[in-house]
């Protein structure tokens, strides 16, 4: 059996030298006269071990990491092609505790396969959902997705099946599927990992959505900061088109569906669906007033499904295994699994997919291993730069849409950013307002002006200028932004500000102006 060596081509691995490692391995094979096949896979999501090099042996895949190019000769000397012992050896990859304790449904193939091999994709149960879908009536597909309990994985958690049903019932000469891959939240990278590590699952999910709703054209809208994801998705679409997965007859069926990638300039507000649609149409990315909803009048005025990457990538397993299988995971109204991204000051940062219901404390302290600095955790922000800050006192909160809402928080795209006890929460609140002021599209006054006034008010609090009155003003300003903003950018910015103020009031006290200006 010819050994197979896996070296990730995921952006996280590339950033720490994966290409250099792959080149060193190829050179060492040649120099030693050895035969082996090098596969550039996606990342397993254990970022502290990247680049994670795996070898397929007679006993399964074993892992070594983090590997640098200087480590490569020593790995060969240790017999790593046969799974030899080495200081970087972690045993069987699937037995690494961080990976073993996960429930991988959406990310089942990520890190396992060659992202651009349809043979690999089919071998690991790919396209089963699409084959099932073409044998079903559209309403039956929609009912399956609805019954699964799948909710939007990008922000508000809106039931996916309800959105699809609205588009299915809408009368129009053309309909669209738009994938929101404009992943702009700090501490999030799951969308990118799917596009780079398992692009065919997104293609399959979008094709199923098209068949279910009568849409014949799809667009993936992503940002220019994702060059590797863009290149891989475009190549995967060409491969799928050549193989008859996309085109005038999907897998030889009566259904037509094709798609393409469109790239935006990276405006955060274009993660909001109506701004995204404007940008996709070649217009300025500003928010549209609703109604009409995009499901009725979306892209080019036609009925449009707008779902994010994780939502669409979850669909194939639902159509393959059934609604009841997927719904069996999770708690309450939060069904299925969620790919959770652990980032910030954390020892074991990366992607962890699990069923809804695990507590925030378990994710941070046990799975994430606490802070990388070794200092106590002081705050955790969940849901991106517009998410609330949770103190350790709330670490028993289960990862569940309703449970987080009850604590004035949001799950959003499931990014978790950890801070130790050196963080200044007034500065974090100020960052939220400043971020909103910079990223606002300018369409509505509460967001455009409110965020600027928020920065000024927080600076006055830090400078000791009537702090109690300024705090009252800040709260009133946040209420106005929440109630009056057209979209979630202005409407959710108060979440980090008010949570910081509520849970860390001691940080909202006067401090020297030089410190406040840092």
Secondary structure by P-SEA (a helix, b strand, c coil): ccbbbbbbccaaaaaacaaaaaaaaaaaaaaabbbbbbbbcccccccccccbbbbbccccbbbbccccccaaaaaaaacccccccccccccccccccccccccccccccccccccccaaaaaaaccaaaaaaaaaccaaaaaaaaaaacccccccccccaaaaaaaaaaccccbbbbbbccccccccccaaaaaaaccaaaaaaaaaaaaaaccccbbbbbbccccaaaaaaaaaaaaaaaaacccccccccccbbbbcbbbbcccccccccaaaaaaaaacccccccccccccccccccccbbbbbcaaaaaaaaaaaaccccccccccccccccccbbbbbcccccbbbbbbccccccccccccccccccccccccbbbcccccbbbbccccccccccaaaaaaaccccccbbbbbbcccccaaaaaaaaaaaaaaaccccccccccaaaaaaaaaaaaaaccaaaaaaaaaaaaaaaaacccccccccccaaaaaaaaaaccccccccccccccc
